[in-house]
Amino acid sequence: LLLREAPQIELVPYRYPRPDMSRMDALVRHASDHDVAILGMPLGSNRAEDWTSFARAASEHPHILFIASAGNNGRDIDVEPVFPAVLDLDNLLVVSSADDFVQPAEGVNWGRKSVDYLLPAERRLALDYAGNEARVSGSSYAVSRLVALAARIKTAHRDWTAAQLIAELY
């Protein structure tokens, strides 16, 4: 889905460092050292302590734009938090999937305070892990769509910071 919407981008895949989430610091530092400008994070958990290392690293690297999923638990994350989506970071945008009526899609998380964007990400064509086309849905795919848009903007404005990308997206 990401490559369909932004075919010119370069991908740098990272492995989710669970169960040792303290490794998020090293992951963010590595991304910074290799000029990664946008990190899509279609992941999360319910435990704030899992995200301490990430929150510190993200705040120390304000030039990187982080785009996180609100999650797919069917709940208001302002009331029942999902991390890293609820972290208060200037360089973090949070997305969830919208239905055809621009409402949170069935089963996805939402939050008036925590979620920045609802994007159409239901029944989208993407390649599955076997390389076959499949219809996909959910907030994780909203991440791919916003990463693609941000990457297209960044391609046109290579010197822009995360703050400038966010201002353009708003």
Secondary structure, 3 states (H helix, E strand, C coil): CHHHHCCCCCCCCCCCCCCCHHHHHHHHHHHHHCCCCEEEECCCECCHHHHHHHHHHHHHCCCCEEEEECCCCCCECCCCCCECCCCCCCCEEEEEEECCCCCECCCCCECCCCCCEEEECCCEEEECCCCCEEEECCHHHHHHHHHHHHHHHHHHCCCCCHHHHHHHHC
